[in-house]
Amino acid sequence: MSSFFLNIWENVNRDSFSEADQDHPLILSTYAGRDPRTIERANLLNVSKLIIKELIDSSLSHGRMLDDDHVPLQQFFVVLEHVLRHGLKPKKGILRDKREFWGVLEVIEKFAPEAAEITTSVREMPNIKTPLGRARAWLRLALMQKTLADYFKLIIEKKDDVLSEFYERGAIMVEDEGIVITGLLVGLNVIDCNLCIKEEDLDQPMGVIDFSLYLRDNKVPMDTPDSDSAEGKSKMATILDQKNYLEELNRHLNATVTNLQQKLESVQTTNALMKEDLAITKNTILTLQEENSTIKKEKEILLNDHKRKLELTKQDIDIERETYQTSRAGLDSLVAEAKKRLEDETQTRIDVERELELQISMKTEMEMALRLLEKDIHEKQDNIISMRKQLEDIKTLNLEMYKKLQTCDSNLKQKTEVVAKLEEKTEQLVNTLKEMEKKLKPLEAEKLAAEETARKLGQIIAEKETKRSALETDLRIEREWRGTLQKTLEQERHNVTLVQMELQQMKEIQKGYSCLERSHLHLQQTVEEQEATLAELGTHLSQSKLKMEDMKEAHSALREAQWASDRDSKQCKQCTKLFSVSRRKHHCRNCGYIFCNECSDNKMPLPSSAKPGRVCDTCHTFLLQSSERQS
């Protein structure tokens, strides 16, 4: 998985994304440059921001201590391993190159002596056997002690002396992104963790980053045609964003499948080569066994010849003994010759035994080499089986992502249809509104004309009361016509009020739409401001920590009491409980002894400083009594 992030975003075309997708940090990092290392660094940095923000939000929302079962915490350690492993120089091994960052963490104790306690405790753990497991245990202990950001800051400051030995050029720890990650890790000091390291299997292979934590919920409810257009646009943007997430994740899975297939082919070729080497070694062993058998036969032949010669010499000695009595002068020469022959035979026997021992040692060495080759072959077969399992898992993930993509496409089509219907309805309402306004103008003119005619008729009726009997028929006609006009006028007034109400509703809808747009812009601005404030918070926290250390040094210079050393004190001065990772050490600012948090949870103003400091229970009562006496 060394090219993990390179295959995710390398072949993405910017024109295929919509305006809502181009604002995402993982997609923006594609256009930072064409260099694969810069793309990997940018994507690692963005994933680190997301996982650290998720950790802080979940810790603040739940308000509890995080443990091993917390999924964002597990993903944080996976991302941190990828960060430390990025650009790491490989070490030459017997079968393959190894990339281990345990050496980087071991160097920290040279510059920070307090890190030696973590390193020694990790080395003494019996259940951890690999360098990767030791590195994981070290990171978990540093996070529980809230010193992980300090150690990262230390190695970043000494990167020219330390990191150049372990990392290549372009690695994230050597570049500027490492400084940003160090500032982000400062925010984790507000989190309390309780991790069980002894019961956890830390020697397992390297994990894969789970992108499902950053995907939104794919269940989008169907909106009614009368819903707000702003919500439709925001949900459309989320659907498009999730669609592009799934497409890029699908591309990444395809790339990982090809990488695994290539690795499988390389493992198969190495397995074939190892089988050929095994066959060659078996042939050499057979030849050595044949040579050994021939040497044994030659040894037997030499021993038989030696026995014969000894028998002959014995016979000669017997004959010589018989002739000794007759001739004393020839006996000495014969004895000397027999001794020479005996020495030559013993020397040849010793040489043969040495050659036999050499052949036996060569045979044992060949058997050991054969066992080692068989062990390597078994390990290669196990790796092939694990690779096939990972390939099947990746195929299932690819199918699930394809199904999610299809559901997102269907939801997108439904949303587009709903939006088209809403647009048609708004156009119809605008047209009806215009028509009603056109009808309103002639109705108002007719109303004015009717009022004027009614006034004229009243004058005529007042002037011609004498002619009322003659004009009753005309007056009745005029009254009926007037009644019909009033009815039509009332109907038109009612229609006008309805149109005005619909117009007001349309204005309210338009105001709500504008308010939603403003709130959407405001939320985007707040999100950007919160990310900026998070980065500034990291820098402020580091600066404030440095100031606190300076103030502690100044306070220690002004203090009258002599502080007890941390190494000598193993238990609390008052309750005599042993100190551990959960029960930390605290100095009393008055007497200088070391107590636990429960026995020193008091603050009182001291004569050596203006600000109140932490004091133990006994000093607290003593200072209270002295203050009462002075008052």
N, C-alpha and C positions, 0 to 999 in steps of 0.2 A: 504493500500500500504506500510505497514511497511517492508515487505520482498521484496522490489522492485528490488534492484540490486542482491539480493541473488539468485533469481530464473532465472536471465538472464544468468549467467556464471557458475553456480554451477556444472552442469553435462556435461561440454564440454570436449571432449577428444582431447588431444594435437596432436595425430597422424593424425586427420582428417583435419588439416590445412596445407596449402602449405607454401613454404618458403616466399612468398610475404605477406601472411596473418599474419605470426607470428611476423612481425615487427610492427603491429598495437598496440597502447597503451592499448586499451580496451581488446584486446586478451591477451597481455602480463600479464595483471593484474590477469588473471585466475590462473597463476602458482606461484603467490606469496605465497600461503599457502592454506590449506584446511579450515581454520577458516572462517565462514561466515562473521563475522564482518570485518576481514581484507580485504576480497573480496569486501564488500560494500564500505569500506573506499577508497580502490584503485580505484574503478570505479567512485565514487563520485569525487575524486581528478582529474581523467583524464577528466571527463565531464566538470568539472570547468575550467580546462586548455583550453579545446576546446572552451567553450562559451566565456571566457574572451578574448581569442585571436581573436575570431570572432567579438566581440564587438569593440576591438581596431582597427582591420583592417577595419571594416565597417565605423567607425567614421573617420579614416584617409582618406579613399578613397572618402567618400561623402563630407567630410569637412563641416559638418553642425551639429546643435544641435539635439540630439536624443530625441524623444517624446514617448508617450504611444503606438503609432501604430508600433513602431520598433519591429519586431518579435524576434531578438536575445536578446534585452533588456528584453522582457517579459520572455523568457526562462531563462535568467540569474537570475531573481527573483525567478522562480520556483526551479532552482537548489540550490539557496541560502537557500530557505525554507527547502529543503530536507537535506541540510548540517546541519542547525540549529536543525532540528527535529530528526536527527540520534542519537540513543542511549538516547533519552530524557526519564527521569523517569515519569511514568504515575501518574496522580493524581486521587484519588478515587472520583467517581461521584455517583449520585443517580441511574442512569441506566447503565452507562458504564464508563470505565476509559478514562480520557482526557490527551492528550499530547499537551501542549501549551508552546511555547518558549517566550511568552511575558514577563514572569518573569525574564528571562535572560537579556532582553534588559532594563527592569526597573532598574536592579541593577547597570547599567553602570553610572547612574547619581550620585551614591554615591562616585565613584572614579573620575568622570569627571563632574564638575559642569556645564560645557557648554552644556552637553547633557540634562540637565533638561529643557531647552527651547523646545527641540524637544518633550520630553515626555509630557510636559504640553499641548503643542499645539495639540498633537495627542489625549490626553484625552478629550480635549474640542471640538473635532469635533463631530457634532450631527449625521452625517450620518453613523458613524462607531459604531457598537454595540457589536462586539465579540472581544475577545483577539487576534484572528488570524488577523482580520482586522487592529487592532491597531499596531501589529507587522509589517505588510506589509507597513502601512503608515510610521512607524518609519524608516524602511530600505530605503524607497524612499526619505524621507527628508534627511537622512544622506548621500545618494549618491549624491543628488543635492548640498549639502554643501561640498562635497569632504572630509568628515571626517569618512567615513565608515571603511577604513583601520585602522585609528587611534583607533577607538573604538574596533575593532576586536583585534588589538594588545594589547590593555589594558586588555581585558578579558582573552586573552591567557596568558599574564604575571601573572594575578591573578587567574589562573585556579585552584590552590590548595585551595584557599579561596572561590571562587565563583562557579566554574563549578562543583565541586564535589557534591554540593547540588542539582543540576538540572540534571546531566547526569550520566549514568551508566558507568562502566568500559568498555573500547573498543569503546566508542563513538569517532567520528572524531574530535570533538572540544577538547577532552582531550588528544588525541594522537598527534604524530608528524605531521600528515597530516594537522591539524589545523594551524600549523605555516606556512606550505607551502601555504595554501589558503590565509592566511593573507598577505604573500609576493606577491601573485598574485593580491590581491585587491588593492595594491599600484599602479599598472599600470593603474587602472581606474581613477586616478586623472587627467589624460590628457583628459578625456571625459567630455563634457558639456551636461547636461540633463535638460529637461523642462517637468516635469510630473504634470498632473492635478489630484490631489488626491481627491478633493471634489466631482467630477463628476464620479469617478470610483467606481465600486462595489467591495470593498475589503473584504467583509464578505462571499464571495462564498467559496465552499469547496476547498481543496488543489489540485493543478494542477499536471499533469503528464508530465514528461520530453519527449519532442518531438525529437526522434532520426532521423527524416527525414532531419534535418539541416546538419547532418554529413554524409549522404549518397550521393554518387556521382551520376551524371546523367546517367540514364540507357539506353540512346539512343546512341549506339555505331555505327558509320558509317562503311560500308563495305569497306575494303581496296582492292586495285587492286593487282594482283599477283606480280607486279613489285615494291611494297612498301617496305620500310625498315623493316628488321626483328626486330630491336630494338623497333620500335613503336608497332609492333605486340605483343612483349613480355610485354611491359609496359601496353598495353590495356588489355592483358590477365590477368595481375596481378590485375588491377583495377576491372575487371569483377569477378575474384575469391574473391577479398576482399569484393565486394558488395554482392556476393552470401552468403558469410559467415555472413555478417551483417544481411541479411534477415533471414537466418536460426536461428541466435541467437535471433533476434527480434521476430520471430515466436515462439520460445521456451518460451520467456518471456511472450508473449501474452497468450499462453496456460496455463502457470503457474498462470497468473493473473485471467484467466477465472475460473480455479479450486478454487483459493482463493475466488473469488466472489461467486461461487456456495456454498462453505463452509459457507461463511458469510450469504448467503441467507438462508441456512438451519438453521443456529443458530438463525437468526432473526425470522424464522417461528416457531421454537421451543419456543422462548421467547414469541412470539405472542400467541401461544397456551396456555402457562402458564399464560399469562396475561388474556386471556379469561376465564380460569378456576378460576383465582382470582376474576375476575369480577362477574362470576356466584356465587361464594361463598359470595362475598359482597352483591350481590342482595338478596341472601337467608337470610343473616343476617339482611338486611334492612327490609325484609318482616316480619321476626320474631320480630324485634324491633317495627315495626308498629302494629303487633298484640298485643305485650305487652303494647304498648302505648294505644291501644283501650281498652284493659282490665283494665289498670290503670284508664282511663277516666271513664269507667263504675263503677269501685270501688269508684272513687271520687264522681260520681253522687249518688251512693248508700249511701256513707257516708254523703253527703250533705242532702239527704232526711231524713236519720236517725237523723242528727243533727237538721233539721227543726222540725221533729216530737218531738224530745226530748225538743226543745225549746217551742213548743206548749204545751207539757205536763207540762213543768216547769211553763209556763204561767198559765195554768189551776191550777196547784198546788199553784202558788202564789196567784191566785184569791181565791182559797179555803182557803189558809192560811190567806189571808186578812180578809175573813169572820170570820175565827176562831180567828183572832187576837184580835178582840174585846172581845171575851170570855176569851182567855188565852194568856197573854203577855209573859209568860215564855217559852212556846213551840215555839213561833214565831222566836226568835233569832236563835235557833238551826236549824229550817227549812230554814231560809235565808242563814245561813252559808253553809248548805249542797247544796242548789241551786247554790251558788256562786262557790263552789268547782266543782260541775258538769259542770257549764258553762266554768270554766277555763280549765278543762280536754277536753271538746269538742273543744274549740278554739285551744288548743295545738295540738290535733290530726289533726285538719284542717290545721294548719301551716305545720306539717310534711308531710301531703299528698301533699300540694302545692310544697314543696321543692323537693320531689321525682318526681313530674311532671316536674319541671324545669330541673332536671338532665336528665330525659328521653328526653326532647326536645333538650338539648345541645348535647347529644349523637347522636340524629338523625341528627342534622346539621353537626356534624363532619363526620358521615358516608356518608352524601351526598357530602361533600367536597372531601373525599377520592375517592368516585365513579367518580366525575368529573375529578380528577387528573388521575385516571386509564384510563378513556376514552380518555383524551388528549394524554397520552403516547401511547395508542393503535393507535390513528390517526398518531402520529409521526412515529411509527414503520411501518405502512402501506405506508407512504410517502417514508421512506427509502427503503422499498422493491421495490417500483416503480422506484426510481432513480437507484437502483442496477440493475434492469432488463434493464433499458435504457443503462447503462454503459456496460452490458454484450452484448447487441445487437451491440453497437458501436465497441466493441472489436472483435466481430465475423466478422463484415464488414472489419475491419483493417486486420484481419487474412486472409480473402479471397483476399484482394488487395495484401498483401505480397506474397501469394502463386502464384498469377498471375505474379507478378514481378519476382519471382524465376523461373517460367517457361520460361519467356522471356530471362532471363539471361542464362538459360541452352541452349536455342536454339542459342543465340549469341555465346556462348562458343563452341558449336559444329561447327558452321560456321567458327569460328576463327581457330579451330584445323584443319579443312579441308584446309583452305587457307595456313596455315603454312606447312602442309604436301606437298601441291603442290609446294610451294616455295622451300622446301628442295629437292624435286625431280628435279626441274628445275636446281638448283645449281649443283646437282650431274651430270646431263646431260652436263652442260656447262664445268665442270671439265674434264669429259671423252673426249669430243670433243677437248678440248684444248690439252690434252695429245696425241690424235691421230694426230692432226695437227703438233705437235712438232716432232713426229716420221716420218711423211711424209717430213718434212722440211730437215732433214739430208740427205737422198738420193738425193733430188733435188739439194742441194748444191754441192754434189759430181758430179752429172751429169753436172752441170753448169761448174765446173772446167775442166771436161773432154772435154766438147764442146769447151771451150776457147782454150785448148791446141791443139785440132785437127784443129781449125781454123787457129792458128798460123803456124802449120805444113803445112797446105794447102797453105798458103801465100808464104812460102819458096819454096814449090814445084813449084808454079806458076811462081815465080821470076826466078828460076833456069831453068825452062823448057819453056821459052817463045817461043823458036824455035819450040817446039812440040805442040803449042797452037792449030794449025789447026787439029792435030790428036786427041787432047784430049778435044775438045769442048764439045763433047757429055758427056764425064765424068765430065767436069767442070760444065755443066748445071745441071747434076744430083746432084753434090755436093752442088751447090747453092740452089737448091730446098730443099735438106735435111737440109741445114743450115737455111733457112727461117722457115721451120717447127720447127726446134729446138728453134729458137729465139721466135716464137709465144708461144710455150709451156713454154719457160723460163719466158716470160712476164706474162703468165697466172699464173704460179706458184708464181712469185713475187707478183702479185695482191692478190692471196690467202694468202700469207705470211703476207702482210700488213693488210688484214682483220682480220687474226688471232691475230696479234699483237694489233690491235685496241680493239678487244674483250677482250684480256688479260688485257690491260690497264683499260678498263671499269670494269672488275672484281676486279682489284686492288683498283680502286677508291671506288667501292661498299664496299670492305673489310675495306678500310680506314674510310669511313663514318660510318660503323658499329662499328669500334673500337672507333671512336670519340663520337658516341652516347652512347656507354657503359661508356666511361670516364665521359661524361657530366651527365649521370644518377647517377654514383657514387658521382660526385661532388655535385649534387643537394641533394642527401641523406645526405652527410656530412654537407652541408649548413643548411638543415632543423634541424639536430641535434644541430649544433652550435647555430642556432637562438633560439631553445628552451632553451639551456643552458644560452644564453645571456639574455633571458627574465627572467629567475629565478634570474640571477645575477643583472639584472636591478632593480628587486623588492627590493633585499637586499641593493643595492647602493642608491635607492631612500629613503628607510627608514633611512639609515645612514646619507644621506645628509639632510634629514628633521631634524634629531636630531642635526646635526651640525648647521643648520640654527637657530634652537631654541636657542642653546648656544650662537651663534653670536648675536641674538636679545637681549638676556639677557645682554651680555657684552655691546652692543650698548646702551641699555636703561640706564645702569649704567653710561656711559660716556656722555649721552646727558644732555644738560643744561636745556632745556625747560621741564616743567612738563606735562605729557600726561593726556588727559581727559579720564575718565573711560568709558568703553563700556556700562555699564548699564544705566548711566545717560543720555547719548546722544541717542536720538531717531530719529534725522533728521540731514541732512548735514548742516555744519556750513555756507556754501556759498550759495547753491541753495535752502536750507530748504526743500528738498525732504525727505520723510520718508524712513527709511531703511527697507529692506525686504530680502527674500532669494535670489532674483536676484540682488538687489542693496546692495552690501556688504559694510562694514565699513573699512576705511583706515586711519591710523594716519599720519599726516604731521610730518616729522622728524625734522622740524625746530621750529614750533610753538606748536606742541603737540595736536592740535585740531583734531577732526574726520571729514572726508569728504567722499564723494562718489568717485567712480572710475573716473567719468568724470571731477570732480573738482580737482583731485589730480593726474592726468596722466602726471607728470613731474618728472624728476630726475636731481638733482644738487649736486655738491660736497659741503659738509657742513664743518664748522670749527671743529665740535666735532668728525668727522670720516674722514678717508682717502678716502673711497669709496663713490660714489654718492648715495643718498637716495631719496625716494619719498617725494615730497613737493607739497603744494597746489599752486593754481594760483597766489595768492597775494604774498606768500613767494618767488615764482619763479621770479616774476617781481622785487621784492625788492632785491633778491640776484644778479640778473643780473645788476641792477643799481649800487649796491655796488661794484661788480667786475669791471664795467666800470670806476667807480670813482678811484678805486685803480690802474687800468692800466693807 
